[in-house]
């Protein structure tokens, strides 16, 4: 015979259809997002894993000061195969206005290693054709067939490509973040490359004949290999090793796939947390239903229904809603959300083409785990509620507390005491409301603080720069042995060396050592520093938790040489991780001649330095490139995300306050019978809930900011560089106001709901 309890399900669903629709939409959105990220990420990561063999990705590369002689190449270690991949860097004019818009790194078409994946068009065939990076093209709205000026010559874009060794467009491996807006990678024919006017950088890719099995073995072999290549290059007499990047440490190769993996983990955790919150909402709703239907449950139990049958009955709707949400969410995830995620990744990274892969993990994360989590939470709550005897249910005596008397309230006025009693009676619902608001405020803090951090960094970087322009020279003397000088009165010499950390939160972090001239106008350190005493920048102090008096040890990148420094003070400079010491001490520590220097810095543009002696120029545009890339990649998304968080908060508060009102429907009805007006009843329930929401919002706003700062610190500890999270007073107020605005809508609907509670409810279930 059909179970009579089943007939109650459609009636219960019809009675609370609004609540179930809201919960369904919530879960569909979260499961759809998780499914889309899982499918997009899984497909892209699988394609990236296959690309190592398909596009013959390097196992590392090194740069030499001069082109290697045949003898030097023949002396190279036998366990590696070496490939030439020389490149030239030229200015790029995208809009043909005769102004430099970006820097393009140009290779001749690579046939043996790091071969290109063609997204659109074809590889260049003629002298005025060029194939450029697809990510850079998207960032700057360039299409196949467009023309651009490269190094003063006009080129036609023959195709858009992805280079497997530049899935993220890092110009230098030590950069804090890639920059797809102002940096480009391109290929041309051999003849066109040879005719380019710029100087070549002599880069050599290598592959192991037998690749090491794991990361630890790769590191040991790479460290040994770097030392041997450095010795061979130095023994050549005119050559030197200037850069060495093994594949496992190459951010341009690994940053994108690593970020994809972190996104999958983060979204999965968010789904579990959110489904857990919704499961508790379901459980609280069901618990209230059990209280309201206690007499019915007592009758059923007394007539022979087992506890397991009643538990199963009250679990059916939550599980069915979750199952339906999983189906709809996966349908959206494999279609709409998957495409959205793919477009987001392609707008940030220079990824190769991918094919959609269906994976079992997506089904596990988005279907099995949410259903099990929903079932577990509801089972625990419902089973605990139904442990009482049938007689207790018939008497509506469902209290599990051993307390024999009620909490004694203060001698306040009746309305205040009644309000306090409501708070104590609904403390569970208000706690869930608090945690729901905390979850929303964390997401909102992230959405609001990150754009503000980017804007703050962009607006302050030029002000906080050591100097607006820095010119790094190939040497402090020209080809005739004369000291390089300038007539710019604002210019002064500076010495720069890059070392690596040996310990702390991140081993191998690049630290810039600045040697400043006496009485420097750009580095305002008045203390007299002796020996190895240094000032450290604020980011270095913050990331590595340094204090005055600490000893820090840094090492050379390509040699087994280390240096110890004593922290004398903290310098108010937020541009990078660096240390400062007098130029005289700098030359002594690094065994340089007296008066040696690395380059010039000035707030003016220095125009009288020999062009052939300038190694690189650092200006404000280069400094703000990272922030511009971040703003392009996620700025607009986060603005939308903050409004999505507001909607999420609105729906959560709607559900939870609805539960609280339904739980107190009998009390509200009794107040109406006693003659209280709607305004007075609102003063009891709506005002109390408003106070809880206001206090929770204020507290959770601080907790959200604190949580984002902690999460951001953990993230920055894993990558190069540092900058502090910034949120303005206006941003904090925006967080609070958005949630309070959402609650204003909820409170309006709550008042309408309370007006509809009939007086007859007070007469129901009276013993």
N, C-alpha and C positions, 0 to 999 in steps of 0.2 A: 504494500500500500504506500502511496506517495506520502512523504513526510509533511504534515500540516504546517510545520514551521516554515517550509519553503514558500508557502503562499504569502507569508508576511514580508518577504524580501522586496517584491515590487512596490508594496504599499510604503515601506520604509524609504525606499529609493525615491519614490514620488514625493514623500513628505519633506525630505532633505535634499532635493535635487540640486539646489543652488550650491550647497556645501560640497556635494560630490563633484559637481562640474568644476568648481574652483580647484579642488584637490587634483582632479584629473588633468586640468590644464597645467597646473604646477608640475606634475610628474611627467607629462608629455614633453614639456619644454626642457626639463633637466635631463630626462632619458634621451631625448632627441639630440641635445647638445653632446652628451657623453658618447652616444652612438656615432654621431658625425665625426667627433674628434678621434675616436677609436679607429673608425674605418679610414679616414683621411690619413691619420698618422701611420697606422699599420701599413697602408698601401705605399706611402712615401718612404717609410723606413725600409720596407722590403725592396723597393726599387733602388734606394741608396746602397743597401747591402750588396745588391747584385752589380751595382755600378763599379765596384772595385775591380772586378774582373772584366766587365763589359767595356769600360772606358780606360782600363789599364792605369788606375790611379797610382801615383808615386808612393813610395814608402818614406819619402823625405826629400828635402832639397837643401842645397847650400849655395851661397853666393861667394864669389871670389873678387878680389880687387881688380885683377886683370884677367884676360882670357887665359885659360890654362894651356900650357904648352903640351905638345905631344908627349914629351918625356914625363911631365907631371901627371897626365892622364894615365899613362902606362904604369906609373908607380902607385896609382890609387889601389885601395884594398881590393883583393880578388873576390871577396864575398858579395860585392855589389856590382850592378850594371848601371852605368852612368849615361844620362841622356842630356844633350844640350837643350836648354829652353831659355835662350836669351830673350830679354824684353827691353823695350824702350818706353819711357813715359813721356807723354805729350799733353799739351793743353787741349781741351775739348770745348768747342763753341757750338752749343746745341741750337740756339735761336738765331744764329748768323748775325749777331750784333757786334762782332769783333771784340767781345769780352769773354774771358775764360769762365766757363760754367762748371767744369769738372776736370779731373785728371784721368787720362785713359792709359792703362798699361797694355801695351801691344805686343803680342807674340806673333811670330810666323806660325802658320797653321801647323799644329802639332800632330804628327802622324803616328808616333810610337807610344807616347805616354801622355796621360791627361787629355785624351782626345775629346772633342766637343760633342755635346748633345744638341742637335738642331731643333729649336722650338718652332721656328717659322722661317721661310725663305730658304737660303742655301749659303754655303761657305763662299767667300770671295774668290773670283776667278780673274778679275782684271786689275789694272794698276790703281784705279780710283774706287775700289770696292772694299768694304770692311764689314765684318760680322761682329756685333757687339753683344754684351751680356743682356739677357732678357730681363733680369731684375732691374738693372739700371734703366733699361728702355721703358719699363712700366712706371718706374719712379719719375721719369722725366717725359712721359708721353711721346716716346719715339717709336716709329713703326718702320717695318720693312719698306724700302723705297725712299725714305726720307734722306735728306742731305744734311751734312754737318761738316764743320771745319775742324780738322785734326792737325795740330802743328802748323797751322797756316795754309794747309792744303784742303781742298774740298773733296769729301768722300761721300759715296752713296751707300746706305745701309743695305747690304745684300741679304742679311739674315739676322735672326736673334738666336743666341746660343746660350747654353749653360755649361760652364767649365767645371768638371767634377772636383777640381782642387780649389774652386772658389764658390762653394755653395752659399757662403756668406762673404760679402765683399769687404774683407779686411785688407787694407792697404799694407799694414804692418802687423805681424803676428802679436806684437805687444800692445796694439790699440785696445782701448776699453771696449769699443763696440764697432761693428762694421758700419759702412756708410755707402749705401747703394745709390744715394742721390749725387754725391760729389766724387765718386770713384767708379771707374768702369774698367772692364777687362775685355779685350777685343783681339781678333786675329785678322791677319792680312796675308797675302801671298809672300813668298820668299823675296821676290824682287821688290815689292812695295816696302817690305820691312827694311831691307838694306838701304833704301833711298830715304828713309825717315831721318830728319835732321838731328834728333836727340842722341845723346850718348847711350850706349848699351849697358845694361846691367848683366853681368855674366853669372847667370843662374844655371845650376846643374841639378836635374832631378835624378834620383837613384832608386833602384829597387833591389831588395835582397834576393840573391839566388835561392836561398832557403829562408823564408820569412819566419821570424821568431814566433813561438806559439802563443805567448801571452804578453800583456802590457809590461810586466816586470822585466821579462827577458828583452823586450824591445828597448826599454829604457837603458838597461845595462849595455846592450850592444851599441845603441845610438850614442851614449856617452863616450864609449871607447872609440867609436868611429869618428866622432867629432874631434877628439884629441889627435887622432892619427892624421886626419885631413888637415887640421890646423898646422901640425908639424911639417907635413909634406909641402903645404903652400908656403910656409915661412922659409923652408929650406931652398925653395925655388929662387930666392933672392929678391925678386921684384913683385911677388904675389903675397896675398894674405887672405885668410878666411874672414869674411865680413858678416856672414849670417849662416846659421845652421838650424833647420827646423825639421825634426822628425815628424812623420805622419801623425803619430798618436798625439802630438802636442800642437798640431796645426789647427788653429781656431777656424781658419777659412774652410777647412774640410769638416771639422767635427762640431762646430757651434750649432749649426742648424739641426742635424739629427739628434744631438743631445737635448736641444730645446724642445724638439718634437716629443721625445720621451718624457720630459718633465711635464709637458702639457697634458699628456695622457694620464700621468699619475695624479696631477693636480685636479683635473676634471673628475676622475674617478672618486677621489676623496670627497670632493664637493658634492657629488651625487649621493654618496653614502651618508654624508652628514645631513643633507637636505631630506633624503628619504627617511632617515632616522627621525628628524623633526616632524615630518608629516605623519610618520607612524605613531608618534606620541600624540599628535593631534587626533588621529583616528582613535587611538586607545582612550583618550580622555572623552571623546564623543561617545564611544561605546560604553565607557564606564558610566557616564551620565544617563545613557539610555537604560542601562541595567538598573540604576537607581529608580528611574521613572517607571520602569516596568517590573519592579521587584515583586509585586503581588502576582503578576502573570508568571514570572519565573518560578516563584514559590509553588504556584498551582501546578505548573508543568512538572516540576521535580517531585511534588507529592503524588502526581498521577503516574509516575514511573519513568519519566524521561531522565536519562543519565546525564551527569555533569558534562561528559565529553560531547554529547549531542548538542547541548546548549552552547558550549564553548565554540563548537564547529559552526553553529548557526550565526553567532555574532562575528565570526572571523570571515565569513563568506564575502560580504560586501567589500571590506578593505582589500582582500586579496584579489577579488574580481576587478575592482577599480585599478589596482596596481598592474594586473595582467593586461587589461585593456590599454592602460597608459604605456606599458612596455611595447605592445604591438604598434600603437600609433607612433610612439616615440622612435622606434626602430625604422618604421616606414619613412618618417621625416628625416631621421639620421642618415639613412642610406641614400637619400635623394637631396633634399633642400639643405640640411645642415652640413652634409658632407661637402657639397659644392661651396658653401659659404666658408668652411674651414680651409678648403684647398685654395680658394681665392685669397684668403688672408695670408696663408703661408707664401704663396707665389708673389704677393705684393711686398713681402719683406725679404724673402730669400731668393737665391738664384738656383733653384732646384731643377734637377733633370726631369724629364717626362716620367709620368707614373701610370700604372694601370690599377684600377680599383680591385682590391683583394678582399674577399669575404673571410673574416677570421672568427674563430670560436671565442676568443677573449671578449670581443665586442658583445656577443650574446650573453656571456657570463656576467660582464660588468653591468649591462643595461637591462637584463631580464631576470636571470636567476638570482643574483645577489639582492636586488631591490625586493623581489617577491619574498625571498627568505627573510630579509630584514623586517619587512612589514609583518610577515607571519609571526616571527619570533617576538617582536615587541608587543603585538596585540595579544598573542597567546599568554605571555607573562602577566600582562595587566588583567586580562579577562579571567584567566584561571585563578589568579589571586582573589578576584572579586567574587567568584562563584564557589569559593571554598566553604562558604557559610551553609548552614543547614536550611532545608526548605521552610522550617518554621520561622527562622530569622527573616527570610525573604517575605513570607506572608505578613509578618509584623512590621516590615519596612525598617528593621533594625540591622542596618548594614555597616555600622561602625565597627572597625577592627581595633580601635584604640582601647587600651586598658584603663584609660583615665575615667574616674567615676564621676567627675564633675567638670563643668565647662570652665574655660579660662576666665579668671576674674578680670574684668575690664576696669580701666581707670574711671574715676568719678567725673566723667565728662558729660556734656549735654547729650540728650538721647540720640540726635542725628549723628554726632561724632562717634558715639559708641556703636551705633548700628552700622556705620560705615566701616569701623574697625572689625566688627564681627563679620561683615561681608568679605573683607580682606582675608581674615583667618580662614573662613570657610572655602575660599577660592584660591588659597595660596599656591596649590599645584598648577592651576591654570595660569596664574600670574607669573610663576617661575618659567613655564614654557614660553609665555609671551616675552619674558626678558631674554631668554636664550635665542628666540627667533629674531628679536630686534638686534641682539649682538651679532648674529650671523649676517643679517642684512647690512648693519653698520660697518662690519669688516669689509664686505665687498664694496660698499659705497666709499669707504675711506681709501681703498685702493684706486677706485675709479676717479676720485677727485684729487687725491694727493699726487698721483704720478704725472698728470698733465701740468699741475702747478710746479712740481719739481723740475720738469723739463723747461718750463717757461722761466723759472727762477734761475736755472743754470744758464740758459741762453742770455738772459738779461745781465747776469753778473760775471760771466766768464771773461769778457773783455776788460771789465773794471778790475777783476782780480788777477788778470794776466801779469806776469813779471814785466813784460813789455809787449807792445802791440805787434812788434815784428822781431823775429829772431832769425839770424842768418848763420847757418852751420856751414863752416868752410871745410874744404878737403885738407887744409893745412894752414898754419899761420904764416907761412912764407910762400911767395910765388915761385914760378919756375926759375927765376934768377936769384933766388935765395934772399929776396928782400921781404921784410916784414909787411904784411898786408895792412894797410891803414885806410881810414875814411875821413872825409872832411866834415861829416855830420857831427856837430857839437853835442847832440843829444845821445850819440852812440857811445857805448862802452863795451869792453871785451867781457866775454863770459866763457867759462870752461864747463864742459858737460861730459859726463861719463854715465853709462848705464850698467848697473850691477843687479844681481839677483838675491832675493832673500834666501836664507838657509834654514829658517825655522819660523814659527808663528802660525797664524791662521791659514796661510797659503805659502807653501814653499815654492820657490821659483818665480815669485812675483817680481816684476821689473821695477826697480827704484832708480830714479834719475838723481845723479849727484851734480849739484851746481856749485861751481867755484866762482865767487863774485869778486869784482875789482874793489880796491880800497875806496872807501867813501862812496859806495855805489848809491846812485839815486833810485835804482829800481828794486834793489833788495835791501830793505831798511833794517839791517841788524847792526845795532850800535855796540853790542857786547864784543869784547876782545876774545876771540876763540883761540885756544892753544892746541897744538898737536892734532889729535883726532876728534876734538869736540865739534859738534854740529848742532844746527837747529833742524828740526823735522817739520814737515808740513802737517797741517791739521788732518787731512785725509789719512796720511800715514799713521799719525797718532791714533785716530779713531779706529782704523781697521785692525791695527796690530796691538792696540791697548798699551801704548808706550807712555812712560812717565819720565820726567826729568831725572837724570842720573842713570837711566838704563843703558846697557851696552847692547848694541846691535851689530850683527855680523852679516856682511854682504860679500858675495863672491863674483868673480869674473864669469862671463857667459861662456867663453870658449877656452878658458884656461883654468887650471886647478890652483887658483890664487884667491885668497879671501882677505877681507879687511874688517877691522873692528872699529866702531865709532861709539863715542859717548854722547848721549843726548843732553845738550846744555839747555835747550829751550824749545818751545813750540812756536813756529812761525805762522802768522796769520795769512796763509795762502791756500786756497781751496782748489787750485787748478789740477794738481796731480799728486801722486805719491812720490815725494822727493826729499832730499836733505840738502842743507846749505852749509858751506864753509868758505873761508877766504881763499882766493885764488893761489896765494903763496903756499898755503897748507895743502891745497889740492895738488899742485905740481910736485910737492915733496912726497905726498902719499903715493901718487901714481908714477913717481920716478920720471917726471918730465923736466925739461930744461926750465930755468928761471925765466919768467916772462912769457911762457907758452900759453896759448889760449885756443879755444875751439871755434869761436865765432864772435859775432857782434849782436847786440840787442839795442833796440831803439824804439821810441814811440813814433818816430818818423820812418818813412820809406827810404832806405839807403840805396842810392842809385850809382855810387861810384866804386862799388866792389867789383873785382874782376869776375865776369860771368862764368868763366871756365873754372874758377876756384870755389864757386858756391855749390855745396853738396845738397842742401835742401833749405827751404824757407818755411818758417812756421808763423802764420798770421792768425788774426781773429777768425777768419773764415774757416781755417782748418780746425781751430779749437771748438767751434760751435757745430761742426759737421755731425758729431754723434747725436747731439740734441735734436738737430733737424731730422735725422733719420728716425729717431724714436718718435718724434712728433708726427712724422709722415706715416709711420707704421701703425701706431696705436692711438694717436691723439683723438681722432674723430670717433673711434670705436668706444673709447672710454667715456666720452661725453654721452653717447647713447646708453652705455652701460649704467651710468649713474641714474638715468630715468628708469631703466629696467629694474634697478634695485629699489627705486621708490615704488614701482608697481608691485614688486615682490613683497615689500613691507606692507603695502596696502592690503594685499590679499591675505597675508599671514595674520595681520591684526583683525581683519574682517572675520576670519575663521575662528580665531581664539576668543574674541569678544562675543561672537555669536554663541560659542559654547558656554561662556560664563553667564550670559543672559538666559540661555535655555536652562542651565542648571539652577538658576534662581527664579525661574518663572513663577513658581508657587509663592515665593516671598513677595515678588512684585505684584502679583494678583491680590494677595492679602493686604498690601499697602493701599491698593486701589479700593478694596472693600472698606478699609478703615477711613477712607475719605481723603487720602493724600492725592494731590494733583500731580499731573505728569511732570511739571517743572520741578516739584519737590523730589519725585522719584529719580529724575535725571540727576539731581544734586547728590543723591546717594550713590547710584551705580555709575553713571557716565562720568561724574566728577572724580570718583575714586579711580576708575580706569584711566581717566585722563592724567591724573597725578602719577599713576604707575608708569604710564607710557612716557610722560615728560621726564621723570627721573631716570627711567631705563634708557631713554634716548640720550640724555646727557652723559650718563655713566658709560654707555656702550659706544658713544662717539669717541671718548678718550681711549677705551679699550680697543676700538677698531684701529685708531691711529697707532697705538702702541703695538698692536698685532702686525700691522703693515710694516712698521719700522723693523720689528723683529724678523719678519719674513724677508724683507728686503736686505737686511744685514746677512742673513743666511745665504741669500742668492749672491750677493756681492763677494762673499767669502770664497765663492767657487770660481770667480772670474777675475780678470785683471781690472785694476782701477777701483775708484770709490767716489761716491758723492752722497751727501746726506739727503734723506727724504725731507721734503719741505711741504708744509701745508699752512696757508695763511689763515688769519682769523676769519676772513670772508669765506674760505673753503670750509672751515669748521662750522660756521653758521649755516652754510648751504646744506651740509650734511644733516644738521638738526632740523632745519626748516623743511627740507624735502620729506623727511619722515613724518614730521608733525602735520604737514600739508596732507599727506596720505591719511593720517589718522583723523583729520578733520572730516574727510569724506566718510570714513568708517563710523565716526561718532554720529554723523547725521543719519546714516542708515540704522544705527543702533537705536536711536531715539524713535525712529519710525517703527522699528520692530517691537520696542517696549510698549508703544501706544496700542499695538494690536493684541497684546496679551489680554485675554478676557478675564473678567472677574470670576467666572465659574471655575477657573483653575484652582482658586483657593479652597474650593469645596471638594476637589478631587482627592482621592487617596487619604481621606481623613479617617483616623481610627475611631 
